[in-house]
């Protein structure tokens, strides 16, 4: 089965120059418009689609990202995989700014976000999907990202728990210390519900968390602020782009037929249609 890879990211990772034969595609979905137009093209001969999560001008705050439209649009144009990046703070001593964490778990602390396509609205998929979320991320895709980062000698952690807050504010010191004590590895504002919706869509989803700061739990470092985040993110974005350019052709070399079928079967088997129970 051939693959098509959606890339969701921010500054430096929604740059259409990384695509060959690039074109812009305006789309609409049953859940509204995505954050921006889609950029279609190829990386190393592999069909890819770029989408800026917050819009190319970073004008959409985390709560207002139309996550459902973003994921639905990428699925509708034929994506089988989503490889995404997200800026984050470190909640643990051994995870340093400038490093990458390839995520495998999340803790949801959001408050205002719809986390399903199956909401009973007009044109939405029928039924209620009780999607298992024990393993939210695609382990195969995640392994490729990690292996490529290590081959490039980029500091990278295999596996990590992302704690997602509502935002747009950063955590208080008390909150940050609490999240640190829970054992979560990173903190951001966008992994949930994006990963949940990708799983409902039957897509292979993997995320590189780009560490920019230590949030607010450490007494010996400055608390997180936008200025410092942006400084570190420039380095992180370059590293992440290098990983993507190496990983995408590696993903395309593998046979994903069974994995994609298993993803789709999981959606079907966990969707309860009216009068089916």
C-alpha positions as CSV (number, residue, x, y, z in Angstrom):
1,X,0.0,0.0,0.0
2,X,1.4,3.4,-1.0
3,X,1.6,6.1,1.7
4,X,0.9,9.8,1.8
5,X,2.2,11.7,4.7
6,X,0.6,14.7,6.4
7,X,2.9,17.0,8.3
8,X,1.5,19.3,10.9
9,X,3.8,21.9,12.4
10,X,4.6,25.5,13.1
11,X,7.3,28.0,12.2
12,X,9.9,26.4,9.9
13,X,7.9,23.3,9.5
14,X,5.1,24.6,7.3
15,X,7.5,26.0,4.8
16,X,6.4,24.9,1.3
17,X,10.1,25.1,0.1
18,X,10.7,21.7,1.6
19,X,8.3,20.2,-1.0
20,X,9.1,19.5,-4.6
21,X,6.3,20.1,-7.1
22,X,4.5,22.1,-4.5
23,X,0.9,23.4,-4.9
24,X,-1.6,25.1,-2.6
25,X,-5.0,23.5,-2.0
26,X,-7.9,25.4,-0.4
27,X,-10.2,22.9,1.3
28,X,-13.4,22.9,3.4
29,X,-14.7,20.0,5.5
30,X,-17.9,19.0,7.2
31,X,-16.3,20.4,10.4
32,X,-15.4,23.7,8.8
33,X,-12.1,25.0,7.4
34,X,-8.7,23.8,8.6
35,X,-6.2,26.3,10.2
36,X,-4.8,27.1,6.7
37,X,-4.6,26.0,3.2
38,X,-2.9,22.7,2.5
39,X,0.5,22.6,0.8
40,X,0.8,19.5,-1.4
41,X,4.0,18.1,-3.0
42,X,6.7,15.5,-2.6
43,X,9.7,14.8,-0.3
44,X,12.2,12.4,-1.8
45,X,9.4,11.3,-4.2
46,X,6.9,10.6,-1.3
47,X,3.6,12.5,-1.6
48,X,3.3,14.8,1.4
49,X,0.9,17.5,2.6
50,X,1.9,20.4,4.9
51,X,-0.5,22.1,7.3
52,X,0.3,24.9,9.8
53,X,-1.5,24.0,13.0
54,X,-1.9,27.7,14.1
55,X,-2.0,29.1,10.6
56,X,1.0,30.4,8.8
57,X,0.9,33.7,10.6
58,X,0.4,31.9,14.0
59,X,-2.9,33.6,14.4
60,X,-5.0,30.8,15.9
61,X,-4.7,30.2,19.6
62,X,-4.6,26.6,20.9
63,X,-8.2,26.5,22.1
64,X,-9.5,27.8,18.7
65,X,-7.5,25.4,16.5
66,X,-10.1,23.5,14.5
67,X,-8.5,20.2,15.2
68,X,-11.4,18.2,13.6
69,X,-11.2,20.1,10.4
70,X,-7.4,19.8,10.3
71,X,-7.4,16.0,10.7
72,X,-10.5,15.5,8.5
73,X,-9.0,17.5,5.7
74,X,-5.7,15.6,5.7
75,X,-7.6,12.3,5.7
76,X,-9.8,13.4,2.8
77,X,-6.8,14.2,0.6
78,X,-5.5,10.7,1.2
79,X,-3.0,10.9,4.0
80,X,-2.2,7.6,5.7
81,X,0.3,9.0,8.2
82,X,0.5,12.2,10.2
83,X,4.0,13.2,11.4
84,X,3.7,16.3,13.6
85,X,5.9,18.6,15.7
86,X,4.9,20.5,18.8
87,X,6.8,23.0,20.9
88,X,6.8,22.0,24.6
89,X,8.3,22.5,28.0
90,X,10.3,19.9,29.9
91,X,8.9,18.6,33.2
92,X,11.9,16.4,34.0
93,X,15.5,17.0,34.8
94,X,16.9,14.7,32.1
95,X,15.0,16.3,29.2
96,X,16.8,19.5,28.1
97,X,15.9,22.4,25.9
98,X,17.0,21.8,22.3
99,X,16.2,18.0,22.5
100,X,13.4,16.1,20.9
101,X,11.0,13.7,22.6
102,X,9.2,11.1,20.5
103,X,5.9,10.8,22.4
104,X,4.1,7.6,23.3
105,X,1.5,8.8,25.9
106,X,-0.5,11.8,27.0
107,X,-2.3,13.3,30.0
108,X,-5.3,15.5,29.1
109,X,-5.8,18.7,31.1
110,X,-7.8,20.6,28.4
111,X,-11.2,21.8,29.2
112,X,-12.9,23.2,26.1
113,X,-12.2,20.9,23.2
114,X,-14.3,18.4,21.2
115,X,-12.4,15.1,21.0
116,X,-14.5,13.1,18.5
117,X,-15.9,13.2,15.0
118,X,-18.8,11.1,16.1
119,X,-20.8,13.9,17.8
120,X,-24.3,13.3,16.3
121,X,-24.2,16.5,14.3
122,X,-25.4,16.8,10.7
123,X,-23.1,15.0,8.2
124,X,-20.9,13.6,11.0
125,X,-20.1,9.9,11.0
126,X,-22.9,7.8,12.4
127,X,-22.7,6.3,15.9
128,X,-20.6,6.8,18.9
129,X,-16.9,5.9,18.8
130,X,-15.5,4.7,22.1
131,X,-11.9,4.6,20.8
132,X,-9.3,2.7,22.9
133,X,-6.5,5.1,23.8
134,X,-4.1,2.9,25.7
135,X,-1.6,3.3,22.9
136,X,-2.3,6.7,21.3
137,X,0.7,7.0,19.0
138,X,1.8,4.8,16.1
139,X,4.8,2.8,17.5
140,X,6.1,2.0,14.0
141,X,6.2,5.6,12.8
142,X,7.6,6.8,16.1
143,X,10.4,4.3,16.0
144,X,11.5,5.5,12.5
145,X,11.5,9.1,13.8
146,X,13.7,8.1,16.8
147,X,16.1,6.1,14.7
148,X,16.5,8.9,12.2
149,X,17.2,11.4,14.9
150,X,19.8,9.2,16.5
151,X,21.5,8.6,13.1
152,X,21.7,12.4,12.7
153,X,23.2,12.7,16.2
154,X,20.3,14.9,17.4
155,X,19.4,14.6,21.1
156,X,16.3,12.5,21.2
157,X,14.3,10.6,23.8
158,X,12.3,7.5,22.9
159,X,8.9,7.6,24.5
160,X,7.5,10.3,26.7
161,X,4.2,11.5,28.2
162,X,2.9,14.8,27.0
163,X,0.7,16.7,29.4
164,X,-1.6,19.0,27.4
165,X,-3.1,22.1,29.1
166,X,-5.8,24.4,27.7
167,X,-3.7,27.5,27.3
168,X,-3.0,30.1,26.0
169,X,-1.5,30.9,29.3
170,X,1.5,29.0,30.7
171,X,1.3,27.1,34.0
172,X,1.6,28.6,37.4
173,X,4.5,27.5,39.5
174,X,2.3,25.3,41.6
175,X,0.7,23.7,38.6
176,X,4.1,23.0,37.0
177,X,5.4,21.4,40.2
178,X,2.3,19.2,40.4
179,X,2.7,18.1,36.8
180,X,6.4,17.4,37.4
181,X,5.5,15.3,40.4
182,X,3.1,13.2,38.3
183,X,6.0,12.0,36.2
184,X,4.8,13.6,32.9
185,X,7.8,14.4,30.6
186,X,6.6,17.4,28.6
187,X,3.9,20.0,28.6
188,X,2.2,21.7,25.7
189,X,-1.2,23.0,24.5
190,X,-2.0,21.0,21.3
191,X,-1.4,17.2,21.5
192,X,-4.9,16.7,22.7
193,X,-7.3,16.4,20.9
194,X,-5.1,16.1,17.8
195,X,-3.8,12.6,18.6
196,X,-7.2,11.4,19.6
197,X,-8.8,12.5,16.4
198,X,-6.0,11.1,14.3
199,X,-6.7,7.7,15.9
200,X,-10.4,8.0,15.2
201,X,-9.6,8.8,11.6
202,X,-7.5,5.5,11.4
203,X,-4.2,7.3,10.7
204,X,-0.7,6.4,11.8
205,X,0.2,9.4,14.0
206,X,3.6,10.2,15.5
207,X,4.8,13.3,17.2
208,X,8.1,15.0,17.8
209,X,8.0,17.2,20.8
210,X,10.5,20.0,20.5
211,X,11.7,21.1,24.0
212,X,12.2,24.8,24.4
213,X,12.2,25.4,28.2
214,X,11.7,23.9,31.7
215,X,8.2,25.4,32.2
216,X,8.0,26.8,35.7
217,X,8.8,23.9,38.1
218,X,12.6,24.5,38.5
219,X,13.8,27.1,41.0
220,X,17.2,27.6,39.3
221,X,16.0,28.5,35.8
222,X,13.9,31.3,34.4
223,X,10.2,30.5,34.1
224,X,8.9,29.9,30.6
225,X,8.1,33.0,28.4
226,X,7.5,33.6,24.7
227,X,10.9,35.2,24.1
228,X,13.0,32.3,25.3
229,X,10.7,29.8,23.7
230,X,11.2,31.4,20.3
231,X,14.9,31.5,20.6
232,X,15.2,27.7,21.3
233,X,12.5,26.8,18.8
234,X,14.6,28.1,15.8
235,X,17.2,25.4,16.6
236,X,14.6,22.8,17.3
237,X,12.7,23.5,14.0
238,X,15.9,23.0,12.0
239,X,16.6,19.7,13.8
240,X,13.0,18.5,13.3
241,X,13.0,19.3,9.6
242,X,16.2,17.3,9.2
243,X,14.6,14.3,10.9
244,X,11.5,14.6,8.7
245,X,13.5,14.8,5.5
246,X,15.4,11.6,6.5
247,X,12.4,9.8,8.0
248,X,9.8,10.3,5.3
249,X,11.5,8.1,2.6
250,X,12.1,5.5,5.3
251,X,8.4,5.4,6.2
252,X,7.6,5.0,2.5
253,X,9.9,2.0,2.1
254,X,7.9,-0.1,4.6
255,X,4.7,-2.1,3.9
256,X,1.9,-0.5,5.9
257,X,-1.0,-2.6,4.6
258,X,-1.6,-4.5,7.8
259,X,-1.1,-1.5,10.1
260,X,-3.5,0.7,8.2
261,X,-6.1,-2.0,8.1
262,X,-5.7,-2.6,11.8
263,X,-6.2,1.1,12.5
264,X,-9.3,1.2,10.4
265,X,-10.7,-2.0,11.9
266,X,-10.2,-0.5,15.4
267,X,-12.4,2.5,14.4
268,X,-15.1,0.2,13.0
269,X,-15.1,-2.3,15.9
270,X,-15.3,0.5,18.5
271,X,-18.1,2.5,16.9
272,X,-21.5,1.7,18.3
273,X,-24.2,2.4,15.8
274,X,-27.8,3.2,16.8
275,X,-29.7,0.1,18.0
276,X,-26.5,-2.0,17.8
277,X,-26.3,-2.6,21.5
